[in-house]
Amino acid sequence: MYAIIESGGKQHKVAPGQQIRVEKLPLEVGAVVTFDKVKLVNNDQRITANTADLSKVSVKGTVLEQGREKKILVFKSKKRKGYKRQYGHRQSYTAVKIESIGGVINNGS
């Protein structure tokens, strides 16, 4: 069983027991997080992408850590002008362990 959720403007394919990194969430370590924006659910028998059915589905997880990614360097220059700028960026993230995918999905034929 897996689901596709949206968090921080990005979509993630998740399954129970999986660890993912999403955009920083304002939660403490150990807190329970619920993702309500579910785009698709595959329950090994059928795939559901109907928004009416998915409005009842949610994905629950536990916050494992708050952290920052490795630094990336951004370098700008203009040829023959002597213009050079360099700066770094570290993106903040929240590591989440997916506990369950739950909800009611109609078994329409």
C-alpha positions in Angstrom: 0.0 0.0 0.0 1.2 3.5 -0.8 -0.1 7.0 -1.2 1.0 10.2 -2.9 0.8 13.2 -0.6 1.5 16.9 -1.0 3.5 18.9 1.5 5.4 22.1 1.0 4.4 22.4 -2.6 6.0 19.0 -3.4 4.5 15.6 -3.9 5.9 12.5 -2.1 5.2 8.8 -2.6 4.9 7.3 0.9 4.3 3.8 2.4 3.9 2.8 6.0 7.3 2.5 7.8 9.1 4.8 5.3 11.1 7.9 6.3 10.8 11.0 4.2 12.1 14.6 4.4 9.6 17.3 3.8 9.8 21.1 3.9 10.2 22.4 7.5 7.1 22.0 9.6 6.6 23.9 12.9 6.4 20.8 15.1 8.5 19.3 17.9 10.4 16.0 17.6 8.0 13.2 18.5 4.9 15.1 17.5 2.3 13.4 15.3 1.7 15.0 11.9 -1.3 14.4 9.7 -1.1 14.9 5.9 -4.6 15.6 4.6 -3.6 16.6 1.0 -3.6 13.0 -0.4 -3.5 12.9 -4.2 -3.6 9.1 -4.8 -3.9 5.9 -2.8 -3.0 2.4 -4.0 -4.3 -0.3 -1.6 -2.9 -3.3 -3.6 -6.3 -4.0 -5.1 -7.2 -0.7 -6.8 -5.9 2.8 -7.3 -8.0 5.7 -6.2 -7.5 9.2 -7.4 -11.1 10.4 -7.0 -11.0 13.6 -4.9 -14.4 12.8 -3.2 -13.0 9.5 -1.9 -9.6 11.0 -1.1 -11.1 13.8 1.1 -11.7 11.1 3.8 -8.1 9.7 3.6 -5.2 11.0 5.7 -1.6 9.9 6.2 -0.2 9.9 9.8 3.4 10.2 10.7 5.8 11.0 13.5 8.4 13.8 13.4 11.9 12.2 13.8 14.1 15.3 13.5 14.4 18.9 12.4 17.5 19.6 10.4 19.2 21.4 7.6 20.5 20.0 4.3 24.1 20.2 3.1 25.2 23.6 2.0 25.0 24.4 -1.7 27.1 27.2 -3.2 25.6 29.6 -5.6 28.0 31.5 -7.8 27.1 34.3 -10.2 29.5 36.0 -12.6 29.4 38.2 -15.7 32.1 37.6 -18.2 34.6 40.3 -18.8 33.0 42.7 -16.3 34.7 41.6 -13.0 31.4 40.8 -11.4 31.5 37.8 -9.1 29.1 36.9 -6.3 29.1 33.7 -4.2 26.8 32.7 -1.4 25.6 29.5 0.2 22.2 28.1 1.1 21.0 25.4 3.5 17.5 24.2 3.2 15.6 23.4 6.4 13.7 20.1 6.5 11.6 17.9 8.8 12.2 14.2 8.8 9.0 12.2 9.2 8.3 8.5 9.7 5.1 7.4 8.0 3.0 5.4 10.5 -0.3 4.7 8.7 -2.4 5.5 5.7 -6.0 5.5 6.9 -9.5 6.5 5.8 -12.6 5.2 4.1 -12.4 4.5 0.4 -15.5 3.4 -1.4 -15.3 0.1 -3.3 -17.4 1.3 -6.3 -17.3 -1.0 -9.3 
